[in-house]
Amino acid sequence: MLVDAKESRLPNGIRVASAALPHVQSVAMGVFVGVGGRYEPKSISGVSHFIEHLLFKGTRTLTAGDISRAIEGRGGYFNAFTQEDLTCYFAKVACNHAWKVLGILCDMTINPRFARDDIEKERSVILEEMMMYRDRPDQVVNESLNELLWPDHELGRPLVGNEETIAAMRRSDIVEFKARRYVTGNTLFAFAGRVEHDACVERVAALTGRLGGAPAPRCAPVKDGMPQGRAVLQKKKVEQTQMALGFRIFGRHDPRRYAMKVLSVVLGENMSSRLFQVVREKHGLAYSVSSSFTLFAETGAIVICAGLERAHGGRALALIAREVRRLKDDLVGPRELARAREYILGQLRLSLETPSSQMMWIGENLVSYGRNITAEEAADAVRAVTARDVQALAREFLSGARMSLSVVSPELEAGDEPRLLKILKAI
C-alpha cells in the first residue's frame, strides 16, 4: 500500500509530492499538468495532444536523440499521455540517475524547441494516428458515444482533434496555448522510489524557481440539464458489430464513486461479472463485453462495450438491458457483493506494488482531487458500500433519460435505430 506520501508547494505555486520506498533501487517521476482536451478552443482541437508529441522532439539545448539517449542510455524509460483534463510526462530510472533525468523532464516541459520542421513532421504523424483509430471500430464507437454524451462540448471531441484542426494548426497556436495553459498553478512533480522528499523539493525548486506564479486555467463546465444525443449507428465494413451503451453520471468529487465502482464490477469489469457470464459464457454472443466508468470534475459516464457477432446485436442488447434492469429491481446478493468488493481491494493492492504505480496514484489524486487520497481511505470506502447503495445508483443513473447508444456494424438498415432503442426501453 501507499507509504510515506508527502507534499510541498513552492512559492511560485508548483507542487512537489513523493512516496519514499527505500527498499527499491529506482525512482519513478512525473510532471503532471492539469490541462488537456477539454481546455481547447474548438478551432485548435487536438492541440494538447500535439504538444505532448512535440515536447519529445527537443529543447533549446537538446535534440530528440539527446533526450532518448540520456534516459534510455541509462537503462530508463520515458513516455507521456494526454487526457481530457491532464497531461503527464513521466520516466523511471535507477536512483543514481534520478536528478539527471529530472533535469531533462524539466527542460522538455519548460523549454521545448517547437521547430517548424518538427511541427510538420508530427502533423503528419498525428494524421496517420487518426487513420489508425478509424481502422479500429472499438475506438470509433467510443468516440461517437462521447459526442452523444456531451454534444457541442469539449468532452465530446476526440483528444487527437480532427483532420481540419490539425492540418490548420499554426506554430503560434501551439506556442500560445502552452504559454497560457502550462503554468505553475496547475503543475505537479510526483516521485516514488528511493528518494527523500526534501531532496525532491530542493531539486525541483532549483530547476523551476525562475518561473513566475500563475493560477490554473479554467475550462467550460458541463451544466445541469445539458441535453445528450440518443443514438448514432454507423455502417462500416468490419467483421464484428461494436456497441457502446453509455449513461451520464456524476463527477469525481461525488462520494458515491466507490459504490459506482462496485456496481461496475458486478455488472461487467471481470470474468465473474454478470455481463460476461450471460452474454459470453451462457449465450456465446460476444468475445468481449465489459463495463467501465470515467469521471471528470463535474460529470462522468458508465459505459458498457461489446464486440458482437454481426447478426446478433439486437439479441445481445436485450440481454444487456435485462442485466441493467436487474440491478435496479433486485439487491445484489451478499456473496456477489463481497466478491466485487474483494476484487476491487485486491486490484488496488496489486496496482500499488511498483514505484511507477505509486507515482501515478499520487500525481493523479493531487491533480484531480487537490489532496492525496490514501489507499487505506479508498479501501475503507469500498468496504462500506452496501447492496442498497448499488441499487440506488442503478435506479438513479441507469435510466433512459441518461442513456446514449453508439453502434458500428457492417449490417445496418433504416429501421435499426428505433428497433434497438425499443429494446432499451426495458431498462
C-alpha positions as CSV (number, residue, x, y, z in Angstrom):
1,M,0.0,0.0,0.0
2,L,1.0,3.7,-0.3
3,V,3.6,4.7,2.3
4,D,5.3,7.9,3.3
5,A,3.5,10.2,0.9
6,K,4.4,13.9,1.4
7,E,3.6,17.1,-0.4
8,S,5.0,20.6,-0.6
9,R,4.2,23.8,-2.5
10,L,6.9,26.1,-3.9
11,P,6.5,29.9,-3.7
12,N,5.6,30.0,-7.4
13,G,2.7,27.5,-6.9
14,I,4.3,24.3,-8.3
15,R,3.6,21.3,-6.1
16,V,6.0,18.5,-5.3
17,A,4.9,15.2,-3.9
18,S,6.8,12.0,-3.1
19,A,6.4,8.5,-1.7
20,A,9.6,7.1,-0.2
21,L,10.2,3.4,-1.0
22,P,13.7,2.8,0.5
23,H,13.7,-1.0,-0.4
24,V,13.8,-0.3,-4.2
25,Q,16.7,0.8,-6.4
26,S,14.7,3.0,-8.8
27,V,12.8,6.3,-9.0
28,A,9.7,7.0,-10.9
29,M,8.9,10.6,-11.6
30,G,6.2,12.5,-13.5
31,V,5.4,16.1,-14.5
32,F,1.6,16.4,-14.2
33,V,0.0,19.4,-15.9
34,G,-3.7,20.0,-15.2
35,V,-4.7,20.6,-18.8
36,G,-6.0,18.5,-21.7
37,G,-8.6,18.2,-24.4
38,R,-11.4,20.0,-22.5
39,Y,-9.3,23.2,-22.3
40,E,-9.1,23.6,-26.0
41,P,-10.9,26.1,-28.2
42,K,-12.8,24.2,-31.0
43,S,-10.6,25.8,-33.7
44,I,-7.4,24.1,-32.3
45,S,-9.0,20.9,-31.1
46,G,-6.2,18.4,-30.5
47,V,-3.5,20.9,-29.5
48,S,-2.8,19.3,-26.1
49,H,-2.0,16.0,-27.7
50,F,0.0,17.8,-30.4
51,I,2.1,19.5,-27.7
52,E,2.6,16.1,-26.0
53,H,4.2,14.8,-29.2
54,L,6.3,17.9,-29.7
55,L,7.9,18.0,-26.3
56,F,9.8,14.9,-27.2
57,K,11.3,16.5,-30.3
58,G,13.9,18.5,-28.5
59,T,14.6,21.6,-26.4
60,R,16.6,24.7,-27.0
61,T,19.8,22.8,-26.0
62,L,18.9,19.1,-26.5
63,T,17.8,17.2,-29.7
64,A,15.3,14.4,-29.6
65,G,18.2,12.0,-29.9
66,D,20.0,13.6,-26.9
67,I,16.9,13.1,-24.8
68,S,16.3,9.5,-25.6
69,R,20.0,8.6,-25.3
70,A,20.2,10.4,-21.9
71,I,17.3,8.4,-20.5
72,E,17.4,5.1,-22.3
73,G,21.2,5.1,-22.3
74,R,21.0,4.9,-18.5
75,G,18.6,2.0,-18.6
76,G,15.5,4.0,-18.0
77,Y,12.3,4.7,-20.0
78,F,10.1,7.7,-20.5
79,N,6.7,8.4,-22.1
80,A,3.6,10.6,-21.9
81,F,-0.2,10.7,-22.2
82,T,-2.9,13.2,-22.7
83,Q,-6.3,13.1,-21.2
84,E,-9.3,15.5,-21.2
85,D,-8.0,17.3,-18.1
86,L,-4.5,16.1,-17.6
87,T,-1.2,15.7,-19.4
88,C,1.6,13.8,-17.9
89,Y,5.3,13.3,-18.8
90,F,6.9,10.5,-16.9
91,A,10.1,8.5,-16.5
92,K,11.6,5.7,-14.5
93,V,15.3,5.3,-13.9
94,A,17.9,3.8,-11.5
95,C,18.1,6.0,-8.4
96,N,21.6,7.2,-9.1
97,H,20.5,8.8,-12.3
98,A,17.3,10.4,-10.9
99,W,18.4,14.0,-10.9
100,K,19.9,13.9,-14.4
101,V,16.6,12.6,-15.8
102,L,14.6,15.1,-13.7
103,G,16.6,17.9,-15.4
104,I,15.7,16.5,-18.8
105,L,12.0,16.3,-18.0
106,C,12.1,19.9,-16.8
107,D,13.9,21.0,-19.9
108,M,11.4,19.2,-22.1
109,T,8.3,20.8,-20.4
110,I,9.8,24.3,-19.9
111,N,12.0,24.9,-22.9
112,P,10.5,23.0,-25.9
113,R,12.0,24.0,-29.3
114,F,8.8,23.8,-31.3
115,A,10.9,23.8,-34.5
116,R,8.8,24.3,-37.6
117,D,10.2,21.2,-39.3
118,D,9.3,19.1,-36.2
119,I,5.7,20.5,-36.2
120,E,5.3,19.5,-39.8
121,K,6.6,16.0,-39.2
122,E,4.4,15.5,-36.2
123,R,1.4,16.9,-38.0
124,S,1.8,14.0,-40.5
125,V,2.3,11.5,-37.6
126,I,-0.9,12.6,-35.9
127,L,-2.9,12.5,-39.1
128,E,-1.7,8.9,-39.5
129,E,-2.6,8.2,-35.9
130,M,-6.2,9.4,-36.7
131,M,-6.3,7.0,-39.6
132,M,-5.2,4.1,-37.3
133,Y,-8.0,4.9,-35.0
134,R,-10.5,5.0,-37.8
135,D,-9.5,1.4,-38.6
136,R,-10.4,0.4,-35.1
137,P,-14.2,0.1,-34.7
138,D,-14.0,0.0,-30.9
139,Q,-12.3,3.4,-31.0
140,V,-14.8,4.8,-33.5
141,V,-17.8,3.6,-31.4
142,N,-16.5,5.1,-28.2
143,E,-15.6,8.5,-29.8
144,S,-19.1,8.6,-31.3
145,L,-20.6,7.8,-27.8
146,N,-18.6,10.7,-26.2
147,E,-20.1,13.0,-28.8
148,L,-23.6,11.8,-27.9
149,L,-23.0,12.1,-24.2
150,W,-21.5,15.6,-24.3
151,P,-22.7,17.2,-27.6
152,D,-21.2,20.5,-28.6
153,H,-18.9,20.4,-25.6
154,E,-15.1,19.8,-25.4
155,L,-15.6,16.5,-23.7
156,G,-17.4,15.2,-26.8
157,R,-14.4,15.8,-29.1
158,P,-11.6,13.3,-29.8
159,L,-8.4,14.0,-28.0
160,V,-6.4,13.8,-31.2
161,G,-8.5,16.6,-32.7
162,N,-9.7,16.2,-36.3
163,E,-8.2,16.5,-39.7
164,E,-9.2,20.1,-40.2
165,T,-7.9,21.4,-36.9
166,I,-4.6,19.5,-37.1
167,A,-4.0,20.5,-40.7
168,A,-4.7,24.2,-40.0
169,M,-2.8,24.5,-36.6
170,R,-0.1,27.1,-36.7
171,R,3.1,27.2,-34.6
172,S,1.8,30.4,-33.0
173,D,-1.4,28.5,-31.9
174,I,0.8,25.8,-30.2
175,V,3.1,28.3,-28.5
176,E,0.3,30.5,-27.2
177,F,-1.7,27.5,-25.9
178,K,1.2,26.1,-24.0
179,A,2.2,29.5,-22.6
180,R,-1.3,30.1,-21.3
181,R,-2.1,26.6,-20.1
182,Y,1.2,25.1,-18.8
183,V,1.5,27.3,-15.7
184,T,2.8,26.8,-12.2
185,G,-0.6,26.8,-10.7
186,N,-1.6,23.5,-12.4
187,T,1.9,21.8,-12.4
188,L,2.9,19.0,-10.1
189,F,6.1,17.0,-9.8
190,A,5.5,13.5,-8.3
191,F,8.1,11.0,-7.3
192,A,8.1,7.5,-5.9
193,G,11.0,5.2,-5.1
194,R,14.4,5.6,-3.5
195,V,14.1,9.3,-2.8
196,E,13.8,11.8,0.1
197,H,11.1,14.4,-0.1
198,D,13.3,17.4,0.9
199,A,15.8,16.5,-1.8
200,C,12.9,16.3,-4.4
201,V,11.7,19.7,-3.3
202,E,15.2,21.2,-3.5
203,R,15.9,19.9,-7.0
204,V,12.5,20.9,-8.4
205,A,12.9,24.4,-6.9
206,A,16.4,24.8,-8.4
207,L,15.0,23.8,-11.9
208,T,11.8,25.8,-11.8
209,G,12.3,28.6,-9.3
210,R,12.7,31.3,-12.0
211,L,9.2,30.6,-13.3
212,G,6.6,33.2,-12.3
213,G,3.5,32.2,-10.5
214,A,0.2,31.9,-12.5
215,P,-3.1,30.4,-11.5
216,A,-4.5,27.3,-13.0
217,P,-6.7,27.9,-16.1
218,R,-10.4,27.2,-16.1
219,C,-12.5,25.1,-18.6
220,A,-16.2,25.2,-19.6
221,P,-18.3,23.0,-17.2
222,V,-21.0,20.6,-18.3
223,K,-24.1,22.3,-17.0
224,D,-27.0,20.5,-15.3
225,G,-29.7,19.6,-17.8
226,M,-27.4,19.7,-20.8
227,P,-29.1,17.6,-23.5
228,Q,-27.4,14.5,-24.9
229,G,-27.8,12.6,-28.1
230,R,-29.8,9.4,-28.1
231,A,-28.2,7.2,-30.7
232,V,-25.8,7.0,-33.7
233,L,-25.5,4.0,-35.9
234,Q,-22.6,3.8,-38.5
235,K,-22.4,1.2,-41.2
236,K,-18.8,0.2,-41.9
237,K,-17.0,-2.8,-43.4
238,V,-16.0,-4.5,-40.2
239,E,-16.1,-8.1,-39.1
240,Q,-18.0,-7.5,-35.8
241,T,-20.7,-5.3,-34.6
242,Q,-19.3,-2.9,-32.0
243,M,-21.7,-1.4,-29.5
244,A,-21.2,1.1,-26.7
245,L,-24.1,2.0,-24.3
246,G,-23.4,4.9,-22.0
247,F,-25.1,6.6,-19.1
248,R,-24.1,10.1,-18.0
249,I,-23.4,10.2,-14.2
250,F,-21.9,12.4,-11.5
251,G,-18.4,13.9,-11.3
252,R,-15.3,12.6,-9.5
253,H,-15.9,14.5,-6.2
254,D,-19.2,12.6,-5.5
255,P,-18.6,10.2,-2.6
256,R,-20.8,7.7,-4.4
257,R,-17.9,7.0,-6.8
258,Y,-16.9,4.0,-4.7
259,A,-20.4,2.5,-4.9
260,M,-20.3,3.1,-8.7
261,K,-17.1,1.1,-8.8
262,V,-18.8,-1.8,-7.1
263,L,-21.7,-1.5,-9.4
264,S,-19.5,-1.6,-12.5
265,V,-17.6,-4.6,-11.2
266,V,-20.8,-6.5,-10.5
267,L,-22.1,-5.6,-14.0
268,G,-19.1,-6.1,-16.2
269,E,-15.5,-5.5,-15.1
270,N,-14.2,-9.1,-14.9
271,M,-15.0,-12.6,-15.9
272,S,-17.2,-13.2,-12.9
273,S,-19.4,-10.3,-13.9
274,R,-23.0,-10.6,-14.9
275,L,-22.5,-9.4,-18.5
276,F,-19.5,-11.7,-19.1
277,Q,-21.3,-14.7,-17.7
278,V,-24.6,-14.1,-19.5
279,V,-23.6,-12.6,-22.9
280,R,-20.4,-14.5,-23.5
281,E,-20.5,-17.7,-21.3
282,K,-24.1,-18.6,-21.4
283,H,-25.2,-17.4,-24.8
284,G,-21.9,-17.1,-26.7
285,L,-22.8,-13.8,-28.4
286,A,-19.6,-11.9,-27.8
287,Y,-15.9,-12.3,-27.4
288,S,-15.6,-9.1,-25.4
289,V,-18.3,-7.5,-23.2
290,S,-17.5,-5.2,-20.3
291,S,-18.3,-2.1,-18.3
292,S,-16.2,0.8,-17.0
293,F,-16.7,4.3,-15.9
294,T,-14.9,7.6,-16.3
295,L,-15.2,10.6,-14.0
296,F,-14.4,14.3,-14.7
297,A,-14.6,17.2,-12.3
298,E,-18.4,17.7,-12.7
299,T,-19.6,14.8,-14.9
300,G,-18.9,11.3,-15.9
301,A,-20.2,8.2,-17.6
302,I,-20.6,4.5,-17.1
303,V,-20.2,2.6,-20.4
304,I,-21.0,-0.9,-21.5
305,C,-19.0,-2.1,-24.5
306,A,-19.4,-5.2,-26.6
307,G,-17.9,-6.8,-29.7
308,L,-20.7,-8.9,-31.1
309,E,-21.3,-11.4,-33.8
310,R,-22.8,-9.2,-36.5
311,A,-26.2,-10.7,-36.8
312,H,-26.9,-10.9,-33.0
313,G,-26.7,-7.2,-32.0
314,G,-30.3,-7.0,-31.0
315,R,-30.3,-10.2,-29.0
316,A,-27.2,-9.2,-27.1
317,L,-28.6,-5.7,-26.4
318,A,-31.7,-7.3,-25.0
319,L,-29.6,-9.4,-22.6
320,I,-27.6,-6.3,-21.6
321,A,-30.8,-4.3,-20.9
322,R,-32.1,-7.2,-18.8
323,E,-29.0,-7.2,-16.6
324,V,-29.1,-3.5,-16.2
325,R,-32.7,-3.7,-15.2
326,R,-32.0,-6.5,-12.7
327,L,-29.6,-4.2,-10.9
328,K,-32.4,-1.7,-10.5
329,D,-35.1,-4.3,-9.4
330,D,-33.1,-6.6,-7.1
331,L,-30.5,-6.2,-4.4
332,V,-27.1,-7.6,-5.2
333,G,-26.7,-10.8,-3.1
334,P,-24.2,-10.8,-0.1
335,R,-21.8,-13.2,-1.7
336,E,-21.7,-11.4,-5.1
337,L,-21.3,-8.1,-3.3
338,A,-18.4,-9.5,-1.2
339,R,-16.7,-10.8,-4.3
340,A,-16.9,-7.5,-6.0
341,R,-15.5,-5.6,-3.0
342,E,-12.6,-8.1,-2.6
343,Y,-11.8,-7.8,-6.3
344,I,-11.5,-4.0,-6.1
345,L,-9.4,-4.3,-2.9
346,G,-7.1,-6.9,-4.5
347,Q,-6.7,-4.8,-7.7
348,L,-5.9,-1.8,-5.5
349,R,-3.2,-3.6,-3.7
350,L,-1.7,-5.0,-6.9
351,S,-1.8,-1.6,-8.6
352,L,0.4,-0.1,-6.0
353,E,3.3,-2.6,-6.0
354,T,5.7,-0.6,-8.1
355,P,7.2,2.9,-7.9
356,S,5.6,3.9,-11.2
357,S,2.1,3.0,-10.0
358,Q,2.6,4.8,-6.7
359,M,3.9,7.9,-8.5
360,M,0.8,7.8,-10.8
361,W,-1.5,7.4,-7.8
362,I,-0.1,10.4,-6.0
363,G,0.0,12.6,-9.1
364,E,-3.4,11.8,-10.4
365,N,-5.0,12.2,-7.0
366,L,-3.4,15.6,-6.3
367,V,-4.2,17.0,-9.7
368,S,-7.8,15.6,-9.7
369,Y,-8.8,16.0,-6.0
370,G,-6.3,18.5,-4.7
371,R,-5.2,16.1,-2.0
372,N,-3.6,12.7,-1.6
373,I,-6.3,10.0,-1.1
374,T,-4.5,7.2,0.7
375,A,-5.1,3.6,-0.4
376,E,-6.4,2.8,3.1
377,E,-9.0,5.6,2.8
378,A,-10.2,4.2,-0.6
379,A,-10.3,0.7,0.7
380,D,-12.4,1.7,3.7
381,A,-14.8,3.5,1.4
382,V,-15.1,0.3,-0.8
383,R,-15.8,-1.9,2.2
384,A,-18.6,0.5,3.3
385,V,-20.6,0.1,0.1
386,T,-23.9,-1.8,0.6
387,A,-26.2,-3.5,-1.7
388,R,-28.7,-0.7,-1.3
389,D,-26.1,1.8,-2.3
390,V,-25.6,-0.1,-5.6
391,Q,-29.3,-0.4,-6.2
392,A,-29.9,3.3,-5.5
393,L,-27.2,4.3,-8.0
394,A,-28.7,1.9,-10.7
395,R,-32.1,3.4,-10.2
396,E,-31.0,7.0,-10.4
397,F,-28.4,6.8,-13.2
398,L,-29.1,3.7,-15.4
399,S,-32.1,5.3,-16.9
400,G,-33.4,6.1,-20.4
401,A,-33.1,9.8,-19.8
402,R,-29.3,9.5,-19.2
403,M,-28.7,6.9,-21.9
404,S,-26.9,7.1,-25.3
405,L,-26.1,4.3,-27.8
406,S,-23.4,4.0,-30.4
407,V,-23.1,1.2,-32.9
408,V,-20.7,0.4,-35.7
409,S,-21.8,-2.6,-37.8
410,P,-21.5,-4.0,-41.3
411,E,-25.2,-4.8,-41.3
412,L,-27.5,-1.9,-40.6
413,E,-30.9,-1.0,-42.1
414,A,-33.1,2.1,-41.9
415,G,-35.2,0.8,-39.1
416,D,-32.5,-0.4,-36.8
417,E,-32.2,2.7,-34.7
418,P,-35.8,2.7,-33.5
419,R,-35.7,-1.1,-33.1
420,L,-32.6,-1.0,-30.8
421,L,-34.0,1.9,-28.8
422,K,-37.2,0.0,-28.3
423,I,-35.2,-2.9,-26.9
424,L,-33.6,-0.5,-24.4
425,K,-36.9,0.7,-23.1
426,A,-36.7,-2.4,-20.9
427,I,-34.2,-0.5,-18.8
